[in-house]
Amino acid sequence: MYGRSDSPEVRLIDRDKSIPVLVQLSAVTKVLSPSAQKQIQQAITGGLQDSSTSVREDTVQAVGKFGMPDVIPTLEAIARSDPYSWLKDGKQFFEIRELATKAIKSIRERAAKAPSV
């Protein structure tokens, strides 16, 4: 997609924005080829495990909005152990863990409302 001369920041911005779009695409497109589905799933998994905090954060939020129940085990692991934290009111706050917990809740609520097939 980008040339070797592109900076890591340019490539990070691409990951930061493209993975949430792939999550959304996989949720609304039911006729993807198995190859495309696999590539999107790999991108989502990569985004959830990315070394960049912003990529993980954006991917978790996108999965919370559009993801399917099959990603819940990965979100549960993130909710237990994502390392990113900052001080909030003098206490350590794990923002991505909180987002993962909210994403799990959102996915479960959506799944419960989905019509049975």
Backbone atoms as SQL, in Angstrom:
CREATE TABLE atoms (id INTEGER PRIMARY KEY, chain TEXT, resi INTEGER, resn TEXT, atom TEXT, x REAL, y REAL, z REAL);
INSERT INTO atoms VALUES
  (1, 'A', 1, 'MET', 'N', 0.823, -1.183, 0.000),
  (2, 'A', 1, 'MET', 'CA', 0.000, 0.000, 0.000),
  (3, 'A', 1, 'MET', 'C', 0.866, 1.245, 0.000),
  (4, 'A', 2, 'TYR', 'N', 1.857, 1.292, 0.844),
  (5, 'A', 2, 'TYR', 'CA', 2.759, 2.433, 0.921),
  (6, 'A', 2, 'TYR', 'C', 4.153, 1.981, 0.532),
  (7, 'A', 3, 'GLY', 'N', 4.958, 2.929, 0.130),
  (8, 'A', 3, 'GLY', 'CA', 6.327, 2.614, -0.239),
  (9, 'A', 3, 'GLY', 'C', 7.237, 2.550, 0.960),
  (10, 'A', 4, 'ARG', 'N', 8.431, 2.079, 0.748),
  (11, 'A', 4, 'ARG', 'CA', 9.402, 1.964, 1.841),
  (12, 'A', 4, 'ARG', 'C', 9.787, 3.311, 2.424),
  (13, 'A', 5, 'SER', 'N', 9.639, 4.355, 1.650),
  (14, 'A', 5, 'SER', 'CA', 10.039, 5.676, 2.134),
  (15, 'A', 5, 'SER', 'C', 9.017, 6.291, 3.084),
  (16, 'A', 6, 'ASP', 'N', 7.820, 5.717, 3.177),
  (17, 'A', 6, 'ASP', 'CA', 6.815, 6.261, 4.089),
  (18, 'A', 6, 'ASP', 'C', 7.243, 6.039, 5.533),
  (19, 'A', 7, 'SER', 'N', 6.987, 7.026, 6.345),
  (20, 'A', 7, 'SER', 'CA', 7.382, 6.966, 7.749),
  (21, 'A', 7, 'SER', 'C', 6.510, 5.975, 8.518),
  (22, 'A', 8, 'PRO', 'N', 7.000, 5.486, 9.658),
  (23, 'A', 8, 'PRO', 'CA', 6.167, 4.622, 10.498),
  (24, 'A', 8, 'PRO', 'C', 4.877, 5.318, 10.919),
  (25, 'A', 9, 'GLU', 'N', 4.920, 6.636, 11.071),
  (26, 'A', 9, 'GLU', 'CA', 3.718, 7.373, 11.460),
  (27, 'A', 9, 'GLU', 'C', 2.644, 7.291, 10.380),
  (28, 'A', 10, 'VAL', 'N', 3.052, 7.377, 9.112),
  (29, 'A', 10, 'VAL', 'CA', 2.100, 7.266, 8.011),
  (30, 'A', 10, 'VAL', 'C', 1.484, 5.876, 8.005),
  (31, 'A', 11, 'ARG', 'N', 2.306, 4.854, 8.179),
  (32, 'A', 11, 'ARG', 'CA', 1.784, 3.491, 8.198),
  (33, 'A', 11, 'ARG', 'C', 0.897, 3.271, 9.417),
  (34, 'A', 12, 'LEU', 'N', 1.218, 3.873, 10.566),
  (35, 'A', 12, 'LEU', 'CA', 0.394, 3.754, 11.769),
  (36, 'A', 12, 'LEU', 'C', -0.968, 4.385, 11.536),
  (37, 'A', 13, 'ILE', 'N', -1.002, 5.556, 10.923),
  (38, 'A', 13, 'ILE', 'CA', -2.276, 6.211, 10.644),
  (39, 'A', 13, 'ILE', 'C', -3.136, 5.317, 9.765),
  (40, 'A', 14, 'ASP', 'N', -2.539, 4.654, 8.809),
  (41, 'A', 14, 'ASP', 'CA', -3.293, 3.758, 7.943),
  (42, 'A', 14, 'ASP', 'C', -3.922, 2.627, 8.756),
  (43, 'A', 15, 'ARG', 'N', -3.141, 1.976, 9.618),
  (44, 'A', 15, 'ARG', 'CA', -3.684, 0.890, 10.450),
  (45, 'A', 15, 'ARG', 'C', -4.750, 1.426, 11.380),
  (46, 'A', 16, 'ASP', 'N', -4.488, 2.581, 11.941),
  (47, 'A', 16, 'ASP', 'CA', -5.386, 3.185, 12.912),
  (48, 'A', 16, 'ASP', 'C', -6.766, 3.430, 12.317),
  (49, 'A', 17, 'LYS', 'N', -6.832, 3.763, 11.049),
  (50, 'A', 17, 'LYS', 'CA', -8.109, 4.076, 10.407),
  (51, 'A', 17, 'LYS', 'C', -8.692, 2.916, 9.615),
  (52, 'A', 18, 'SER', 'N', -7.856, 2.064, 9.058),
  (53, 'A', 18, 'SER', 'CA', -8.380, 1.015, 8.184),
  (54, 'A', 18, 'SER', 'C', -8.965, -0.170, 8.933),
  (55, 'A', 19, 'ILE', 'N', -8.428, -0.535, 10.067),
  (56, 'A', 19, 'ILE', 'CA', -8.939, -1.708, 10.779),
  (57, 'A', 19, 'ILE', 'C', -10.387, -1.504, 11.217),
  (58, 'A', 20, 'PRO', 'N', -10.749, -0.351, 11.813),
  (59, 'A', 20, 'PRO', 'CA', -12.170, -0.163, 12.141),
  (60, 'A', 20, 'PRO', 'C', -13.089, -0.239, 10.919),
  (61, 'A', 21, 'VAL', 'N', -12.619, 0.226, 9.781),
  (62, 'A', 21, 'VAL', 'CA', -13.413, 0.132, 8.554),
  (63, 'A', 21, 'VAL', 'C', -13.594, -1.329, 8.166),
  (64, 'A', 22, 'LEU', 'N', -12.562, -2.135, 8.306),
  (65, 'A', 22, 'LEU', 'CA', -12.667, -3.562, 7.998),
  (66, 'A', 22, 'LEU', 'C', -13.645, -4.256, 8.941),
  (67, 'A', 23, 'VAL', 'N', -13.638, -3.878, 10.216),
  (68, 'A', 23, 'VAL', 'CA', -14.586, -4.451, 11.175),
  (69, 'A', 23, 'VAL', 'C', -16.008, -4.151, 10.710),
  (70, 'A', 24, 'GLN', 'N', -16.261, -2.906, 10.356),
  (71, 'A', 24, 'GLN', 'CA', -17.582, -2.496, 9.906),
  (72, 'A', 24, 'GLN', 'C', -17.963, -3.234, 8.622),
  (73, 'A', 25, 'LEU', 'N', -17.045, -3.334, 7.692),
  (74, 'A', 25, 'LEU', 'CA', -17.298, -4.024, 6.436),
  (75, 'A', 25, 'LEU', 'C', -17.677, -5.480, 6.676),
  (76, 'A', 26, 'SER', 'N', -16.951, -6.151, 7.550),
  (77, 'A', 26, 'SER', 'CA', -17.243, -7.562, 7.799),
  (78, 'A', 26, 'SER', 'C', -18.603, -7.746, 8.449),
  (79, 'A', 27, 'ALA', 'N', -19.069, -6.752, 9.201),
  (80, 'A', 27, 'ALA', 'CA', -20.360, -6.857, 9.867),
  (81, 'A', 27, 'ALA', 'C', -21.531, -6.663, 8.923),
  (82, 'A', 28, 'VAL', 'N', -21.362, -5.838, 7.912),
  (83, 'A', 28, 'VAL', 'CA', -22.491, -5.515, 7.041),
  (84, 'A', 28, 'VAL', 'C', -22.474, -6.267, 5.722),
  (85, 'A', 29, 'THR', 'N', -21.386, -6.911, 5.389),
  (86, 'A', 29, 'THR', 'CA', -21.272, -7.614, 4.116),
  (87, 'A', 29, 'THR', 'C', -21.302, -9.109, 4.369),
  (88, 'A', 30, 'LYS', 'N', -22.356, -9.736, 3.936),
  (89, 'A', 30, 'LYS', 'CA', -22.525, -11.175, 4.172),
  (90, 'A', 30, 'LYS', 'C', -21.998, -12.027, 3.023),
  (91, 'A', 31, 'VAL', 'N', -21.619, -11.428, 1.923),
  (92, 'A', 31, 'VAL', 'CA', -21.229, -12.198, 0.742),
  (93, 'A', 31, 'VAL', 'C', -19.730, -12.108, 0.452),
  (94, 'A', 32, 'LEU', 'N', -18.938, -11.913, 1.476),
  (95, 'A', 32, 'LEU', 'CA', -17.487, -11.874, 1.272),
  (96, 'A', 32, 'LEU', 'C', -16.975, -13.269, 0.979),
  (97, 'A', 33, 'SER', 'N', -15.965, -13.341, 0.159),
  (98, 'A', 33, 'SER', 'CA', -15.346, -14.631, -0.116),
  (99, 'A', 33, 'SER', 'C', -14.656, -15.128, 1.154),
  (100, 'A', 34, 'PRO', 'N', -14.465, -16.435, 1.275),
  (101, 'A', 34, 'PRO', 'CA', -13.743, -16.950, 2.447),
  (102, 'A', 34, 'PRO', 'C', -12.359, -16.318, 2.597),
  (103, 'A', 35, 'SER', 'N', -11.698, -16.070, 1.478),
  (104, 'A', 35, 'SER', 'CA', -10.379, -15.442, 1.529),
  (105, 'A', 35, 'SER', 'C', -10.462, -14.030, 2.104),
  (106, 'A', 36, 'ALA', 'N', -11.445, -13.250, 1.664),
  (107, 'A', 36, 'ALA', 'CA', -11.619, -11.885, 2.177),
  (108, 'A', 36, 'ALA', 'C', -11.990, -11.911, 3.655),
  (109, 'A', 37, 'GLN', 'N', -12.869, -12.838, 4.043),
  (110, 'A', 37, 'GLN', 'CA', -13.249, -12.972, 5.452),
  (111, 'A', 37, 'GLN', 'C', -12.030, -13.276, 6.321),
  (112, 'A', 38, 'LYS', 'N', -11.181, -14.171, 5.836),
  (113, 'A', 38, 'LYS', 'CA', -9.980, -14.531, 6.582),
  (114, 'A', 38, 'LYS', 'C', -9.033, -13.345, 6.700),
  (115, 'A', 39, 'GLN', 'N', -8.857, -12.593, 5.628),
  (116, 'A', 39, 'GLN', 'CA', -7.973, -11.428, 5.661),
  (117, 'A', 39, 'GLN', 'C', -8.496, -10.377, 6.637),
  (118, 'A', 40, 'ILE', 'N', -9.801, -10.153, 6.626),
  (119, 'A', 40, 'ILE', 'CA', -10.383, -9.174, 7.551),
  (120, 'A', 40, 'ILE', 'C', -10.220, -9.648, 8.985),
  (121, 'A', 41, 'GLN', 'N', -10.478, -10.927, 9.236),
  (122, 'A', 41, 'GLN', 'CA', -10.321, -11.460, 10.593),
  (123, 'A', 41, 'GLN', 'C', -8.874, -11.325, 11.070),
  (124, 'A', 42, 'GLN', 'N', -7.930, -11.553, 10.178),
  (125, 'A', 42, 'GLN', 'CA', -6.522, -11.400, 10.541),
  (126, 'A', 42, 'GLN', 'C', -6.195, -9.946, 10.855),
  (127, 'A', 43, 'ALA', 'N', -6.765, -9.016, 10.095),
  (128, 'A', 43, 'ALA', 'CA', -6.531, -7.589, 10.354),
  (129, 'A', 43, 'ALA', 'C', -7.135, -7.187, 11.693),
  (130, 'A', 44, 'ILE', 'N', -8.324, -7.692, 11.997),
  (131, 'A', 44, 'ILE', 'CA', -8.968, -7.387, 13.278),
  (132, 'A', 44, 'ILE', 'C', -8.134, -7.945, 14.422),
  (133, 'A', 45, 'THR', 'N', -7.728, -9.190, 14.310),
  (134, 'A', 45, 'THR', 'CA', -6.898, -9.805, 15.354),
  (135, 'A', 45, 'THR', 'C', -5.602, -9.023, 15.517),
  (136, 'A', 46, 'GLY', 'N', -5.002, -8.647, 14.402),
  (137, 'A', 46, 'GLY', 'CA', -3.774, -7.846, 14.454),
  (138, 'A', 46, 'GLY', 'C', -4.008, -6.508, 15.132),
  (139, 'A', 47, 'GLY', 'N', -5.129, -5.869, 14.834),
  (140, 'A', 47, 'GLY', 'CA', -5.451, -4.588, 15.461),
  (141, 'A', 47, 'GLY', 'C', -5.671, -4.703, 16.952),
  (142, 'A', 48, 'LEU', 'N', -6.293, -5.790, 17.375),
  (143, 'A', 48, 'LEU', 'CA', -6.538, -6.001, 18.808),
  (144, 'A', 48, 'LEU', 'C', -5.245, -6.293, 19.567),
  (145, 'A', 49, 'GLN', 'N', -4.244, -6.797, 18.859),
  (146, 'A', 49, 'GLN', 'CA', -2.975, -7.149, 19.494),
  (147, 'A', 49, 'GLN', 'C', -1.846, -6.190, 19.133),
  (148, 'A', 50, 'ASP', 'N', -2.154, -5.125, 18.427),
  (149, 'A', 50, 'ASP', 'CA', -1.145, -4.197, 17.926),
  (150, 'A', 50, 'ASP', 'C', -0.353, -3.559, 19.069),
  (151, 'A', 51, 'SER', 'N', 0.894, -3.229, 18.798),
  (152, 'A', 51, 'SER', 'CA', 1.725, -2.570, 19.811),
  (153, 'A', 51, 'SER', 'C', 1.313, -1.116, 20.036),
  (154, 'A', 52, 'SER', 'N', 0.599, -0.537, 19.086),
  (155, 'A', 52, 'SER', 'CA', 0.148, 0.851, 19.208),
  (156, 'A', 52, 'SER', 'C', -1.139, 0.925, 20.034),
  (157, 'A', 53, 'THR', 'N', -1.107, 1.732, 21.053),
  (158, 'A', 53, 'THR', 'CA', -2.285, 1.925, 21.897),
  (159, 'A', 53, 'THR', 'C', -3.463, 2.447, 21.089),
  (160, 'A', 54, 'SER', 'N', -3.221, 3.404, 20.213),
  (161, 'A', 54, 'SER', 'CA', -4.327, 3.991, 19.444),
  (162, 'A', 54, 'SER', 'C', -4.956, 2.986, 18.489),
  (163, 'A', 55, 'VAL', 'N', -4.155, 2.095, 17.911),
  (164, 'A', 55, 'VAL', 'CA', -4.702, 1.073, 17.022),
  (165, 'A', 55, 'VAL', 'C', -5.560, 0.100, 17.837),
  (166, 'A', 56, 'ARG', 'N', -5.054, -0.353, 18.983),
  (167, 'A', 56, 'ARG', 'CA', -5.845, -1.262, 19.836),
  (168, 'A', 56, 'ARG', 'C', -7.141, -0.593, 20.275),
  (169, 'A', 57, 'GLU', 'N', -7.039, 0.668, 20.689),
  (170, 'A', 57, 'GLU', 'CA', -8.219, 1.391, 21.161),
  (171, 'A', 57, 'GLU', 'C', -9.276, 1.513, 20.058),
  (172, 'A', 58, 'ASP', 'N', -8.871, 1.952, 18.881),
  (173, 'A', 58, 'ASP', 'CA', -9.817, 2.102, 17.771),
  (174, 'A', 58, 'ASP', 'C', -10.419, 0.767, 17.352),
  (175, 'A', 59, 'THR', 'N', -9.608, -0.288, 17.358),
  (176, 'A', 59, 'THR', 'CA', -10.108, -1.608, 16.963),
  (177, 'A', 59, 'THR', 'C', -11.102, -2.127, 17.988),
  (178, 'A', 60, 'VAL', 'N', -10.805, -1.986, 19.273),
  (179, 'A', 60, 'VAL', 'CA', -11.729, -2.430, 20.316),
  (180, 'A', 60, 'VAL', 'C', -13.060, -1.682, 20.195),
  (181, 'A', 61, 'GLN', 'N', -13.000, -0.387, 19.968),
  (182, 'A', 61, 'GLN', 'CA', -14.237, 0.388, 19.832),
  (183, 'A', 61, 'GLN', 'C', -15.035, -0.058, 18.604),
  (184, 'A', 62, 'ALA', 'N', -14.368, -0.302, 17.492),
  (185, 'A', 62, 'ALA', 'CA', -15.058, -0.752, 16.284),
  (186, 'A', 62, 'ALA', 'C', -15.671, -2.129, 16.484),
  (187, 'A', 63, 'VAL', 'N', -14.929, -3.020, 17.128),
  (188, 'A', 63, 'VAL', 'CA', -15.456, -4.355, 17.391),
  (189, 'A', 63, 'VAL', 'C', -16.673, -4.260, 18.318),
  (190, 'A', 64, 'GLY', 'N', -16.632, -3.341, 19.265),
  (191, 'A', 64, 'GLY', 'CA', -17.785, -3.143, 20.141),
  (192, 'A', 64, 'GLY', 'C', -19.020, -2.708, 19.381),
  (193, 'A', 65, 'LYS', 'N', -18.842, -1.907, 18.344),
  (194, 'A', 65, 'LYS', 'CA', -19.976, -1.422, 17.557),
  (195, 'A', 65, 'LYS', 'C', -20.469, -2.443, 16.536),
  (196, 'A', 66, 'PHE', 'N', -19.544, -3.199, 15.938),
  (197, 'A', 66, 'PHE', 'CA', -19.911, -4.029, 14.799),
  (198, 'A', 66, 'PHE', 'C', -19.515, -5.500, 14.921),
  (199, 'A', 67, 'GLY', 'N', -18.744, -5.848, 15.940),
  (200, 'A', 67, 'GLY', 'CA', -18.183, -7.188, 16.028),
  (201, 'A', 67, 'GLY', 'C', -19.193, -8.275, 16.348),
  (202, 'A', 68, 'MET', 'N', -18.789, -9.484, 16.112),
  (203, 'A', 68, 'MET', 'CA', -19.612, -10.662, 16.345),
  (204, 'A', 68, 'MET', 'C', -19.123, -11.380, 17.605),
  (205, 'A', 69, 'PRO', 'N', -19.947, -12.269, 18.155),
  (206, 'A', 69, 'PRO', 'CA', -19.575, -12.966, 19.393),
  (207, 'A', 69, 'PRO', 'C', -18.273, -13.764, 19.327),
  (208, 'A', 70, 'ASP', 'N', -17.826, -14.143, 18.144),
  (209, 'A', 70, 'ASP', 'CA', -16.600, -14.943, 18.053),
  (210, 'A', 70, 'ASP', 'C', -15.357, -14.195, 18.525),
  (211, 'A', 71, 'VAL', 'N', -15.431, -12.881, 18.649),
  (212, 'A', 71, 'VAL', 'CA', -14.278, -12.096, 19.095),
  (213, 'A', 71, 'VAL', 'C', -14.287, -11.890, 20.618),
  (214, 'A', 72, 'ILE', 'N', -15.348, -12.316, 21.294),
  (215, 'A', 72, 'ILE', 'CA', -15.454, -12.111, 22.745),
  (216, 'A', 72, 'ILE', 'C', -14.279, -12.720, 23.517),
  (217, 'A', 73, 'PRO', 'N', -13.822, -13.938, 23.230),
  (218, 'A', 73, 'PRO', 'CA', -12.677, -14.467, 23.991),
  (219, 'A', 73, 'PRO', 'C', -11.439, -13.564, 23.906),
  (220, 'A', 74, 'THR', 'N', -11.185, -12.994, 22.739),
  (221, 'A', 74, 'THR', 'CA', -10.046, -12.085, 22.597),
  (222, 'A', 74, 'THR', 'C', -10.282, -10.817, 23.412),
  (223, 'A', 75, 'LEU', 'N', -11.505, -10.293, 23.364),
  (224, 'A', 75, 'LEU', 'CA', -11.828, -9.101, 24.152),
  (225, 'A', 75, 'LEU', 'C', -11.724, -9.385, 25.657),
  (226, 'A', 76, 'GLU', 'N', -12.105, -10.577, 26.070),
  (227, 'A', 76, 'GLU', 'CA', -11.986, -10.934, 27.489),
  (228, 'A', 76, 'GLU', 'C', -10.525, -10.919, 27.932),
  (229, 'A', 77, 'ALA', 'N', -9.635, -11.418, 27.078),
  (230, 'A', 77, 'ALA', 'CA', -8.200, -11.383, 27.393),
  (231, 'A', 77, 'ALA', 'C', -7.709, -9.942, 27.489),
  (232, 'A', 78, 'ILE', 'N', -8.174, -9.101, 26.578),
  (233, 'A', 78, 'ILE', 'CA', -7.790, -7.686, 26.618),
  (234, 'A', 78, 'ILE', 'C', -8.319, -7.034, 27.887),
  (235, 'A', 79, 'ALA', 'N', -9.555, -7.341, 28.249),
  (236, 'A', 79, 'ALA', 'CA', -10.169, -6.764, 29.455),
  (237, 'A', 79, 'ALA', 'C', -9.417, -7.166, 30.722),
  (238, 'A', 80, 'ARG', 'N', -8.748, -8.304, 30.686),
  (239, 'A', 80, 'ARG', 'CA', -7.968, -8.765, 31.846),
  (240, 'A', 80, 'ARG', 'C', -6.555, -8.208, 31.870),
  (241, 'A', 81, 'SER', 'N', -5.961, -7.979, 30.684),
  (242, 'A', 81, 'SER', 'CA', -4.509, -7.783, 30.726),
  (243, 'A', 81, 'SER', 'C', -3.915, -6.720, 29.816),
  (244, 'A', 82, 'ASP', 'N', -4.720, -5.897, 29.133),
  (245, 'A', 82, 'ASP', 'CA', -4.096, -4.871, 28.290),
  (246, 'A', 82, 'ASP', 'C', -3.233, -3.975, 29.175),
  (247, 'A', 83, 'PRO', 'N', -1.992, -3.716, 28.767),
  (248, 'A', 83, 'PRO', 'CA', -1.061, -2.995, 29.643),
  (249, 'A', 83, 'PRO', 'C', -1.227, -1.481, 29.706),
  (250, 'A', 84, 'TYR', 'N', -1.924, -0.875, 28.746),
  (251, 'A', 84, 'TYR', 'CA', -1.990, 0.586, 28.711),
  (252, 'A', 84, 'TYR', 'C', -2.786, 1.139, 29.886),
  (253, 'A', 85, 'SER', 'N', -2.181, 2.085, 30.594),
  (254, 'A', 85, 'SER', 'CA', -2.883, 2.740, 31.702),
  (255, 'A', 85, 'SER', 'C', -2.374, 4.160, 31.868),
  (256, 'A', 86, 'TRP', 'N', -3.141, 4.949, 32.614),
  (257, 'A', 86, 'TRP', 'CA', -2.762, 6.304, 32.971),
  (258, 'A', 86, 'TRP', 'C', -3.430, 6.632, 34.297),
  (259, 'A', 87, 'LEU', 'N', -2.990, 7.705, 34.919),
  (260, 'A', 87, 'LEU', 'CA', -3.563, 8.077, 36.214),
  (261, 'A', 87, 'LEU', 'C', -4.834, 8.883, 36.001),
  (262, 'A', 88, 'LYS', 'N', -5.890, 8.467, 36.677),
  (263, 'A', 88, 'LYS', 'CA', -7.171, 9.158, 36.639),
  (264, 'A', 88, 'LYS', 'C', -7.624, 9.326, 38.085),
  (265, 'A', 89, 'ASP', 'N', -7.729, 10.551, 38.512),
  (266, 'A', 89, 'ASP', 'CA', -8.095, 10.851, 39.903),
  (267, 'A', 89, 'ASP', 'C', -7.155, 10.156, 40.896),
  (268, 'A', 90, 'GLY', 'N', -5.872, 10.125, 40.533),
  (269, 'A', 90, 'GLY', 'CA', -4.868, 9.551, 41.415),
  (270, 'A', 90, 'GLY', 'C', -4.801, 8.034, 41.414),
  (271, 'A', 91, 'LYS', 'N', -5.583, 7.378, 40.568),
  (272, 'A', 91, 'LYS', 'CA', -5.584, 5.914, 40.504),
  (273, 'A', 91, 'LYS', 'C', -5.228, 5.463, 39.086),
  (274, 'A', 92, 'GLN', 'N', -4.629, 4.291, 39.008),
  (275, 'A', 92, 'GLN', 'CA', -4.281, 3.742, 37.706),
  (276, 'A', 92, 'GLN', 'C', -5.563, 3.347, 36.974),
  (277, 'A', 93, 'PHE', 'N', -5.720, 3.834, 35.746),
  (278, 'A', 93, 'PHE', 'CA', -6.905, 3.574, 34.937),
  (279, 'A', 93, 'PHE', 'C', -6.485, 2.854, 33.665),
  (280, 'A', 94, 'PHE', 'N', -7.094, 1.714, 33.410),
  (281, 'A', 94, 'PHE', 'CA', -6.789, 0.896, 32.231),
  (282, 'A', 94, 'PHE', 'C', -7.880, 1.123, 31.188),
  (283, 'A', 95, 'GLU', 'N', -7.665, 2.128, 30.361),
  (284, 'A', 95, 'GLU', 'CA', -8.695, 2.566, 29.416),
  (285, 'A', 95, 'GLU', 'C', -9.103, 1.483, 28.422),
  (286, 'A', 96, 'ILE', 'N', -8.148, 0.794, 27.823),
  (287, 'A', 96, 'ILE', 'CA', -8.493, -0.210, 26.811),
  (288, 'A', 96, 'ILE', 'C', -9.175, -1.405, 27.455),
  (289, 'A', 97, 'ARG', 'N', -8.813, -1.736, 28.668),
  (290, 'A', 97, 'ARG', 'CA', -9.525, -2.797, 29.388),
  (291, 'A', 97, 'ARG', 'C', -10.990, -2.425, 29.576),
  (292, 'A', 98, 'GLU', 'N', -11.218, -1.163, 29.951),
  (293, 'A', 98, 'GLU', 'CA', -12.599, -0.684, 30.130),
  (294, 'A', 98, 'GLU', 'C', -13.358, -0.732, 28.796),
  (295, 'A', 99, 'LEU', 'N', -12.711, -0.295, 27.727),
  (296, 'A', 99, 'LEU', 'CA', -13.349, -0.330, 26.415),
  (297, 'A', 99, 'LEU', 'C', -13.668, -1.769, 25.995),
  (298, 'A', 100, 'ALA', 'N', -12.783, -2.694, 26.297),
  (299, 'A', 100, 'ALA', 'CA', -13.021, -4.101, 25.953),
  (300, 'A', 100, 'ALA', 'C', -14.220, -4.645, 26.725),
  (301, 'A', 101, 'THR', 'N', -14.334, -4.284, 27.992),
  (302, 'A', 101, 'THR', 'CA', -15.472, -4.725, 28.798),
  (303, 'A', 101, 'THR', 'C', -16.776, -4.179, 28.216),
  (304, 'A', 102, 'LYS', 'N', -16.772, -2.910, 27.813),
  (305, 'A', 102, 'LYS', 'CA', -17.951, -2.305, 27.188),
  (306, 'A', 102, 'LYS', 'C', -18.259, -2.967, 25.841),
  (307, 'A', 103, 'ALA', 'N', -17.221, -3.294, 25.086),
  (308, 'A', 103, 'ALA', 'CA', -17.420, -3.943, 23.789),
  (309, 'A', 103, 'ALA', 'C', -18.068, -5.314, 23.959),
  (310, 'A', 104, 'ILE', 'N', -17.623, -6.066, 24.948),
  (311, 'A', 104, 'ILE', 'CA', -18.209, -7.381, 25.216),
  (312, 'A', 104, 'ILE', 'C', -19.693, -7.231, 25.527),
  (313, 'A', 105, 'LYS', 'N', -20.015, -6.291, 26.382),
  (314, 'A', 105, 'LYS', 'CA', -21.412, -6.050, 26.749),
  (315, 'A', 105, 'LYS', 'C', -22.233, -5.685, 25.513),
  (316, 'A', 106, 'SER', 'N', -21.707, -4.809, 24.681),
  (317, 'A', 106, 'SER', 'CA', -22.406, -4.379, 23.475),
  (318, 'A', 106, 'SER', 'C', -22.655, -5.543, 22.518),
  (319, 'A', 107, 'ILE', 'N', -21.642, -6.371, 22.319),
  (320, 'A', 107, 'ILE', 'CA', -21.779, -7.526, 21.414),
  (321, 'A', 107, 'ILE', 'C', -22.824, -8.485, 21.958),
  (322, 'A', 108, 'ARG', 'N', -22.792, -8.754, 23.252),
  (323, 'A', 108, 'ARG', 'CA', -23.767, -9.679, 23.848),
  (324, 'A', 108, 'ARG', 'C', -25.192, -9.125, 23.748),
  (325, 'A', 109, 'GLU', 'N', -25.349, -7.833, 23.950),
  (326, 'A', 109, 'GLU', 'CA', -26.681, -7.225, 23.823),
  (327, 'A', 109, 'GLU', 'C', -27.189, -7.319, 22.394),
  (328, 'A', 110, 'ARG', 'N', -26.299, -7.062, 21.428),
  (329, 'A', 110, 'ARG', 'CA', -26.687, -7.159, 20.022),
  (330, 'A', 110, 'ARG', 'C', -27.048, -8.590, 19.656),
  (331, 'A', 111, 'ALA', 'N', -26.274, -9.537, 20.149),
  (332, 'A', 111, 'ALA', 'CA', -26.533, -10.946, 19.842),
  (333, 'A', 111, 'ALA', 'C', -27.872, -11.388, 20.440),
  (334, 'A', 112, 'ALA', 'N', -28.200, -10.890, 21.615),
  (335, 'A', 112, 'ALA', 'CA', -29.460, -11.263, 22.256),
  (336, 'A', 112, 'ALA', 'C', -30.666, -10.696, 21.499),
  (337, 'A', 113, 'LYS', 'N', -30.485, -9.562, 20.844),
  (338, 'A', 113, 'LYS', 'CA', -31.565, -8.921, 20.094),
  (339, 'A', 113, 'LYS', 'C', -31.687, -9.453, 18.664),
  (340, 'A', 114, 'ALA', 'N', -30.663, -10.140, 18.207),
  (341, 'A', 114, 'ALA', 'CA', -30.653, -10.607, 16.823),
  (342, 'A', 114, 'ALA', 'C', -31.733, -11.672, 16.629),
  (343, 'A', 115, 'PRO', 'N', -32.421, -11.630, 15.487),
  (344, 'A', 115, 'PRO', 'CA', -33.441, -12.648, 15.221),
  (345, 'A', 115, 'PRO', 'C', -32.796, -14.014, 15.059),
  (346, 'A', 116, 'SER', 'N', -33.464, -15.029, 15.545),
  (347, 'A', 116, 'SER', 'CA', -32.958, -16.406, 15.409),
  (348, 'A', 116, 'SER', 'C', -33.121, -16.853, 13.977),
  (349, 'A', 117, 'VAL', 'N', -32.115, -17.591, 13.504),
  (350, 'A', 117, 'VAL', 'CA', -32.160, -18.072, 12.116),
  (351, 'A', 117, 'VAL', 'C', -32.520, -19.528, 12.093);
